[in-house]
Amino acid sequence: MFEVEKTVGDSRWFTHDRFGMYIHWGLYTLGARHEWLKSREFMNSEQYQKYFKHFDPDMYDPKLWAQLAADAGMKYFVVTTKHHEGFCLWDSKLTDYKSTNTPTGRDLLRPMLDAFREKDIKAGLYYSLLDWHHPHYTVDVKHPLRYDEEFLKQSKERDFQKYIDYLFGQTKELLSDYGKIDVMFYDFSIPSLEGFPGKGKEEWQSDKLVKLIRELQPQIMLNDRLQIKGDITTPEQYQPREWIKVNGKRVVWEACHTFSGSWGYYRDEESWKSVDTLIQMLIDTVAKGGNLLLNVGPTGRGEFDERAIDRLKGIGEWMKRHNQSIYGCTAAPESFVSPQDCRLTYNPSKKRLYLHVFNWPFKHLHLPGFSGKVEYAQLVNDASEVKMIEGKQEMSMEAGAFNEGRPQDTLTLQLPIKKPNVTVPVIELFLR
């Protein structure tokens, strides 16, 4: 099988489970028009304060969130403990800008972690390196007040080391006070653009930060956005063409995607992906050796958007019968090439290939290079046999019709004319 670059954190569960839930939740949910609204609309902290003043998710039910994730087949989750706005979902001792000081008056993180762990869903925490509220966070190309002359003067007087101390202190809180954390997702390093200074590994003191993280939770999986090598490479909002490589070596990777065009709750956003598309994205990701982290943006009242619930249930209906083609699976060995409009995943411990058929063909599916390598085939949804024809060079008669034979290396699957009543049919191939 493939050689994948080793990680420092424990990647065995990560590359087995393959599917996780991302949760973006913060004050921006009240604005309901994208989690970057403070930056996009050049708002200062006084203007943004109305969301802090009115944040009261009275219908927040983390057990329901965890149940929806479990039913969708998700095995881990990552939640925004603090997004770029600087607001904290937990009762941090280092700031007053936290959920316990809003009308909700409570730590929102702890019950969430408890609920997801009860469903055997592993815990991940997102933490924004950017902070548009902290009094010592300095200007960059993403800051809401980057074009405000008064703020630019103030920024020069700020002591960025005090923000770094805050970053380290909050990391220590999260990794000391909330039990075992399986994933830590930092976001993100900023290039120098438009005359504004960048912020990268030197500014974040990334080497020192990673050392602290490894001391507190040695097994943790760490992403790659501190501008130094992490355990997980994290392409965002696009599907890679192949297994991601860094310096020529295949790496552990995770695609993070939204249901629509926004991470945070966006009331009027309409570019929602269909259940079919989302399932195909999950399959395509695993077929390239990766994980899928699929995002939900809860509302200001603490509920999942009904459009998100609809997609989660649709994915769950498919996963209920087909999860064996996802869990424990990876890319197929290079000797097996997927036919057009299909994707192959492979379970190396079971020696089984899973052929996902995106576009159902008429009667036959030809698999060059598979002849003599498969002992049995069946549809996964109902375990019904799929008959096989090994390749033959000579002329033959089949079902009363004269045909020209097939190349010797080609295995032909005889499919039902009617597509199975599932979003993406999967054929399980038991290898010899």
C-alpha positions, 0 to 999 in steps of 0.5 A: 500500500501507499507510504504516507508521511508519519504524524506526531499525533495519533492519526490511526483513528483519524484516517479510519473515521474519515468524516467529521462535523465542523461547527462555526458558532459565535456572535456573527450568527445574530448578524446572519450574513457571514462570519466575516461580517465585521471585517467585510463591513469595516465595523468597529468593536462598539458597532459590533457590541450589539451582538454581544449584548443580545446573544442568548441561544435559548434553544441550544441543545448540544445533545440534539447536535450530537445526535444529528452528527452521529446519525449522519455518520460523523465520527469527530467534530471541531467547534470554533471556540473563538473565531476571528471576532474574538468572542469565546464560547467558554468561560476563559479566565483571560477575557470578559469577551465570553459567553458567560457575560452575554445574556445566555450566562453560561459556558457553551463549550463544556456541555457540547464536548460532553454531549458529543463524547457521549455519542463516541464522537471525538473532540476537536477545537478550532481557535482563531489566531486572528482576534479583532477584539483584543486590545493588543492585536495589531493591524493586518490585511484582514482587520476590520479597521485596516483603512481607519487612520485612527486605528492605524495610529493606535496599532503602532502603540499596541504590544503584540506580545501581550496578545501572544501571551493571551493566545498561549494562555487560552491554548493552555486553558482549552487543553488543560480544563476540557479533557482529552482533545483529539484535534486542534485546528488553528486558523490562520497565518496571513501573508503580507498584502496591500502594504500590510504586514503579515503574521506567520510562524515568527509572529505566532511563535509557532514552534514554542506554541506547538511545544506547549500543545505537545506537552499538554496533549501529546496524542493530539492531531494538529493542523497546518495553519501555524505556518509550520508542518502539522499532522493534517494538511487542510485544503478549504472549499475545494476538492483536490485532484489527487492525494495531497503531497507535501515535498513529494510525499503523501500526507494525512489531509482533510478537506473542510467544506460548507453546505453553502457559501458561508461557515457561519449562519447566513439566513439569505444564502441560497447556494446550498449543495444537494445531498447527492453532491455532498455524498459524492464529495465525501466519497471523492475525498476518501477515494483520494486518501483524505477526510471530509470535515463538513460545516454546520452554522447554528442559528442565534437561538442555538438550532441547526438550520433546517437546510443543514438538518435536511442534508445531514439526514440525507447523508445519514440515510446513505451512510447507514447502509454504505459506511463500510465503503468510508470507514477504514478505507482509503485510495485504491491500489494504483493497479486498480483504475476507477472507470469513468463516473465512478470512484474507488475506495479500498479497505486494506484490512478486509481486502475489499474494493468499493466501487461508487457509481455516480452515473448509473450505466446501462446493464454493463460496467467494464473494469479494465485490469480487474479480470482474475482479481475479484472473487465476488461482487455485490451491491452494498445496499441490499447485499445482492449479487452482481454477476461477473464476466471475466474477459475473453478474447474469442467471439462469444454468445451471451444472452442470445446475442452475438458479441465481439468478446472483451479484452482478457484483463477486463472484468464486466459487471452485469448490473440491474437496468434500474438504478438501486434506490440510493443516492450513490450505489456502491458495489463491493468487490471481494478481492482474491 
